[in-house]
Amino acid sequence: MSNDYLKRVLTSKVYDIAVETPLEQAPQVSARISNTVLLKREDYQPVFSFKLRGAYNKMAHMSAAELKRGVIAASAGNHAQGVAMSARRLGCRAVIVMPTTTPQVKVEGVKNLGGEAVLFGDSYSDAYQHALELEKAQGLTFVHPFDDPYVIAGQGTVGMEILRQHTGPIDAIFVPIGGGGLIAGIAAYIKQLRPEIKIIGVQTEDSCAMVRSIEKGRRVNLADVGLFSDGTAVKQVGSETFKLAREYVDDYVLVDTDAICAAIKDVFQDTRSVLEPAGALGLAGAKRYAALHKLKNKTLVAITSGANMNFDRLRMVAERADVGEFREALFALTIPERRGSFLRLCEALGNRSVTEFNYRMSDAEQAHVFVGMSIAAEAEMTKLENSFVKKGFSTLNLTGDEMAKTHLRYMIGGRSACADNEVLLRFEFPERPGALRRFLSSMNPEWNISLFHYRNEGGDYGRILVGIMVPPADKKEFRLFLDTLGYPYWNESENPAYKLFL
C-alpha cells in the first residue's frame, strides 16, 4: 500500500492547476517558542486552500464519460472551491452540497467559479448524505473530499514539496485534520523517504473524530462537532484515511478555540496574512506540542491549510487571541463597597496594562469587578492571583472559563436600586498606562462609582463608561472636576438605552 501511494503522489496531476507553495520561516513565533517554525503556505493556492490539489487530481483521472455527466461533492467550503475550479478547467458541471454553517465567503467562492452551491445540514456529514442522494438522482460522479486514493495522493504532493524545499533536518510536521485526507497523503509519502520525521495530527477539542477513532481502534462517529474551525468540522473520518493514519501518523495534539485565534494572530504578525481557523490549526498544534514536550531548537513545519476567512469572524479572533497566547488574564475580584475601594484596586494593578474593567453596583456591602490584564506569560496569572489575595481581594481566575469569555464579559450591568443620584458619563482618554488611575485619583472621594466599563480595543484612545453618584449639592464642584480633568466627555444620563437597561 505504501509504495502504491508513493507512486500515486509522484504521478499526481495537480500542477495543471495548483501551484507549488513556498515554505517560509515565521521569525517571531520561532523566537518566542525557541524552535524554528516553517509555514507551508497552502493558503497561497488559487482557491486559498490545499483542497484544490486532491480535487483536481481525482477529476483529471476521470473518464470523458464521467466528466460529461458532471460531478458532485460535499464540502465545508474549501474542497467545494477546488472542485468548482477543477470543473471549470475541465469543462464539466459541478454541484456542491455545503453545510448551512459554511462561511459566506466560501459559498460565494463556489458560485463565482461556476459551481452550483446547495446548502444542506449543519455539518459536513449532513451535507455528505444529501450529496449521495443527489448523486443517484442526477447520475453525477462523486468527488470525495478526503476518502479517495486520488484525492489523498493529490494532497500528498504537499509533503513532496516540503522535502524538496527543505533538505536539512525536519523534526516534525504538524497537519490539521478534518476527514484525514491531507495527513494521510503527507504521512504516506514522507514516511517512505524520511521516516525519522514525525507526523503530528492536529485537531480541535470539539472536533476530534480522528483522535477518538485512533483511541478506540475503529472509526468513531461523533454526535456533534464544533463549528469554529469549520474546515475541519467532520463527524467521521474516512475509511482509507483512518487506515493510513493508523499506520503512519506518530502522534496527535488537541487545541482549543483560543489557541487557534492566537495562531491566526501569530501568522498575521509574521506574514501579514489572515488564515481561516482550520488554516491556523497546524501552527496552534505546533506551539501546543512544543510546550507540552518542552521542545527546543527543533525544526517544526506547520501546514497553513487555508485562508477562506469570513471577515466578520475576525472580531472574535481579536477578542480571543490574547487569551489563547496567554497575553491576557481575566479575573473576578470582590472588593468592599465603600469609597476608595476602586482606587485601591487600581493601585494594586500598578502600571500593568488593563484590557478590561467591568463593574455595576448591586450590593451595599461588596462589589464584584470583572478585570482583564495584559500578561507576558502563563506563569504570571498565578502571581497576579496571589498578589490580589494578599491585598485582601477575593479572587477568581476566569481566564479559562468559556462562559466568562464568550458571554459574561458583555453582560455585566443591569439596574441598581443602590445607585442614587447617578450621572452617566462617557469619556475618552489617551491609551497609556496609569490613565485609569489618574482618572480615579482626581475624583472627590465622596463621589461613589456605581458603574464602570472599559475595554482596550488597541486604539490610541481608551473609552470608558462610568456612573458616578453625585449629590445635588455637589453639582457645581462636579462640573469643575470634569472641566479640569482634561478628558473629552459626553453626558449620557438621558440616553434611552441607559434608561432601558442600566
N, C-alpha and C positions, 0 to 999 in steps of 0.2 A: 504493500500500500504506500509506503513512504517513498520508494523510488518512483512509483507512478505519479505522486504529487510533485516530486522534484521535476519530472519531465513536463507535467502539466503547467507548472509555473514558468519554466523556461520557454515553453512554446505558446504561452498566452498571447492573445492578440490585442492587448489593452492599449498599445501605443498608437493605434489608428485614431484614438480619440482622447485618451488620457495623457497626462504629462508626467515626466519624472520630476518629482517634487524635491526641493532641497532638504538637506539635513543641517540644521542651524543650531549653534550653541545659544543657550539662554544665559547670558553672563550674570545677571542679578540673582536669579534663582540659584545658579550654580554656586555663587559666592556665599549665599545665605545658608545653603544646606551642606556646604563643603564637599560637593560632588560635582563632576562635570555632567551637566544636563544638556542633552541634544534633543531638539524637537524635529520630528519627521513631519514636514508641513503638508499633510494631506488636505488641509483647508485651502491650499493653492489650486486644487483641481478646478476644471471649468465649472463644475456644479458645486464647488466649495466642499467636497467630501470625497473620500476614498471609494465610495459605493459605485462610482462610475466604472471602475476597473472590472469588478466582478460582473456587473450588469452587461457591459459590452462584450466581455469575453464569452459569456453564455450565449448572447444573441448572435455573435459573429460565428458561432459554431452550429447555429440552427440551419435547417434546410430552407430552400427557397419557398417550399410549400408552407412551412410553419410560419415564416415571416409574412407571407401573403395573407394568411388568416388573421394575423395580428397577435399581440402579446398582452398579457395581463400580469399585474404584480400587486402585492400588498406591501405597504411600507409606511413607516412613521414619517417619511419625508425624503431622506437623502437617497435611498435606493430608488425611490419614485422618480427623482430628478435624473438619476443615472439611466434608468430605463427609458424615460421620455427623451433624453438627449440621444441615446443609442438608437432608438426607434426613428428619430428624425434623420439621423445619419444613414441608417439602413433602409429608410423609406417604407416603414410599416406603421400600422396603427398601434397605439399603446393606451390601455385602460389601466388606471392606477387607483386601487382602493386604499384609502388613508383613514386612520382614526380621526374622529371628530376633534380630538385634542391636539392634532397636528398644528404647529405654528403656521400662521397665515402666510409667512414668507415662503414656506416650503410648498404650500398649496399653489400659490401664485407662480412659483418657480416651475412646477409641473405644467401648468396651463400655458405659461409663456414659451415652453419648449414644445408645445403641440400635443401634450398628453391630455387624456380625458380623466379628470380627477373625480372620484366618487368617495364621499365621506361617509364612513360607517363605523360604529362601535367606539369604545373608549380606549382600546389598546391595539397593539399590532395583532394580537391573537384574534380579536374580534374581526378586524379587517381581513385577516387571512382567511377565515372561514367564509366570509362573504365573497371573497375573490374566487375561492374554489367553486362556489355556486355559479358565479358569472362565467367562469372558465368553461364549465359544462354547457351552460345555456347558450353561449355565443360561439363556442368552438375555438376559443383562443388558446394560446400556448402560455403556460405559467412560467414566469421567471422568478424563482425563489430568491429572496434577499440574502439568504445565508446557507441554506441546507442543500447545496448543489455542488458537485465537484468542479464544474467550470467556474462558478462564482467564487468558490473557495480558492481556486488556483489564481484567479484574477486578483483577488485581494492579496494573495501570497507574493505578488510582484513587489509589494511594499517592502517585504523582508529582503528580497533580492536586491533592491536598490540600496537598502541600508548597508549591506555587506560590501557593495561596490563603492559606496560613498565614504565609508569609514573603515579603513584597512587596519587600524590599530585595535587595541583591546576594547571590547564592549562587555560590561559585566551583566547587564540586564536590559531587556526591552519590555516596556510597560504598554499593554494593549487594552483598550476599552472593549468590553464585551456586552453585546446585546444578545443576538442569537448565536454568536460564536464564529461567524464566517471569517472575520479579519484575523482573529488569533489562531484559528485552525490553519489558515493558509500560511501565515507568517511562521508559526511553530513547525509545521510540516516541512517547510523549506529550510529554515535556519538550523534545525537540529540535525539535518543531513550533512551540513557543511561546517557548522561551528557549534558542536554540541555543548561546548563549555559556556555558551551564552545562556543565561537564564531567561525564560519567557514567563513573565508575570502577568496574569489577567487581573483587570481592574473592573469592579462593579460597584454600583451604589448599594447602600444598605437595604434600600427598599425595592430594589430590582435585581436580585442576585440569583437568578434561576440557575446559572452555571455553577456557582459555588455550592448551592444546595444540592444540585444533581451530583456533583463530584463527591460530596459528603455522603450521600445516600447510595452511590454506586449505580444510579439509574436516573433517567431524565425525570425531573420534578416539574409539575405544572403548578405555578403559583396562582393563588386565588386572585391576588391584586398586585399591581406594580406601581411604584412611584412614577410620577409623570414629569418631574422637573427636568431630568435628563431624558427627554422624550425619544432621542435617538437610540437609546439602549433599553427602552421600556418593553421588554419581551417576557411573556409569562412562561414560555418553554423554549429551551434551546433546541437546535437541530439534532437529528439522529447522527448524521455524519460529523457535524462539528463537535458533538459530545464525545464521539469515539476518538477523534483526533486530539481533542483537549486532554482526555484521559491518558493518552499515550505520550504526548509531547510537552504539555504545559507544566512548568516546575512549581508554581505557587500562585496564590491569589491574594488580593488585598481589597478590603471594602472601605469606601469613603462616604461621607455624608454630604448634604447639600452645601453646608458652609465651606467644606474643603474644596468642592468644585468651584464655588464662587471665588474663593481665594486663588485658585489656579487660573481662572479666567483673568483675574486682575494681574497675576504674575505674567502671563503671556502678553497682555496688553502693555505692561510696563517694559518688557524686554523687546517687544516687536511692533508695538502699536497696532496689533491685530486683535479683533474681538472674536473669540471662539464661542460656539454654542456649548451648552453644558456637557453633552457627550464628547465634544471635541476636546474638552479640558480634562476629561476623566483620566487619561493616561498620566498627565503631569500630576494631578491630585494623588493618584496612586503611587507614583514615584516618590513624591515627598513623604507620604504616609509610610511607605515601606522603608525608606531610608531612615526615618525617625524610629520606627519600631525595631529595626535591626541594627541601629547605630552605624550605618554605612558612612564611610569617609573615604575621600579620594578615589571613588569609583566612577566609571563612565556609564551613565544611565540614559537610555533612549526612551522618549515618550512620544507616542503617536498622537499628533493633533488631528483628530479624525474628521472634523467638520466645523464649519463656521456659519451655518444657517441659523442665525440667532434672531429671534423676534426682538425688535428694538425695545418694546415695552417691558421685556423681561430684565433689561439692564437695571431698572430701578431696584429690583430685588437683589440682583447681583451686587450692586454697590452697597446696599444695606448690609449684606451678609458676609462680604469678602473679608472685612477686618476681623470678624469673629472667627471665621474659618482659618485665618492666618495667625490667630492669637495676637491680633493687634488691638483688639477691643475687649474689655471685660465689662460685664453687666452685673450690677448688684441692686438688691433691695435693702435699703438702710432704714432703720427705725430710730427716730430722734424725738426728744421731748418736745411737745407742742408748747413752746414758750419762746419769748423774744430772744433773739441772738443765736438760736439753735442752727438756723440756716448758715449764718456767718461762721459759726464754729465748725460746721461740716465742711464749708469751703476752705477753711484754714487747714483742716485735716487732709483735704485733697492736695494742698500745696499748689505748685505750679504745673502739676500734671495736666495735660490737655483733656478737658471734659468734652465728651462727644454727645452726651445726652443728659438731661436733667428734667425729670417729670415729677410733679407733686400737686395734690389737691387736698386742701384742708377737709377733714371729715370728722375728726375726733378732738375733744377738748384736752385730752391727756397726752397723745403721742401722734407723730406724723410718720407716714411711710413714703420714702423717696426712692424713685427709680433712677439710677445713675449709671451712665456709661463712661468709661475712661479709656484713653489710649494706653496700650502697654507695648513693650518691646518683645516679650517672650511669655510663654505659658506659665513659667515659674513665678512671674510677677503677680499672678492672680492670688496665689496663696499668701504672698507677702502683704498684698493690699488688704485681704480679708483679715489677716491677723492684726494689721495696723488699725483697722476700723474697730475691731473688737476691743483692742487695748484702749482706744479713746472713748469707749463706752457706748458705741453704737451697735445695736443688734443688727447682724449682717447675714444676708442670704445671697449666695453666689448664684446668679441666674444665667451665666454665660452659656451653659449647655442646655438650658430649658427651652424646648421648641415652642411651647405656648407663649412664653415671655417674649421670645424673639419675633415670632410671627404675629402675635395679636396684642399681648398685654401692653407693650410699649406704646401702642397707639390709642389705648382705651382708658388711660388713667385720666380721670376727670369726673364729671357729674356735678350736680348741685350740692351746695353745702349750707346747712342751716346755721353753721357757726360763723360764716363769712359776713359779718355785719359791716355796713358802710364800705363795701368793696368797690374799688376802682380798677377797671381792667385796662392795661396799657400794653402796647406792642412797641418794642424797642429794636433798634439796630445799633450794633457797636462793632468796632474793628475786631476781627477774629485773631486774638493773641492771648497767650497765657496770662492769667491774672485779671482779665477784663471782667469776668463774672464776680470775682472777689471785690474788685474796686466798686462795682455797682452796689453790692450789698453793704459794704463798709461805709458808703457815703449816705446811707439811709438813716433817718431818725429811728433809733431802736424802739420807739413807741409804736411804730407802724408795723403791724404784723403781716407777713406774706401769707396769703391764703391760697394762691395758685401759682404754679411756675412750670413753664415748658420751654425747653431749649434743646435743639438738635443741631450738631455741627454737620453741615452739608458740604464741607470742603471749599466754601467760598471765602472771599476776603472779609465778609461781614457776617457776624453772628446775629441771629434773630431770636428774641425771647418774647414770650407772652407771660405777663405777670399780673396777678391780682394782689392788690395791697389794701389793707383795711385802714382807711384814713378817717378819723373822727371829723365831723363837720367843722369843729373849731380849728382844725389844722389845715384847712384847705389852702390858705394863703401860703403857709410855710411849705406845703407840698408842692405848690406851683413853683416856688423859689428853688426847691430841690431839683425839680425837673429842668428848670432853666440853667442851673449851674452844673448839672451833671454832664452836659455836652453831648449827649447821645440823641439822635433823631428818635422821636416817639410819636405814637398815634393813640388817642384815647378811644378804646373800643367798648366802652361801658354801655353804649346804646346799640351795639351790633346785635341784630336779631338772632344770629346763630348763638351768641353768648347767652342771650336770654332763654333760648330754647334748651340748650344742652348744659350750660355751666352755671 
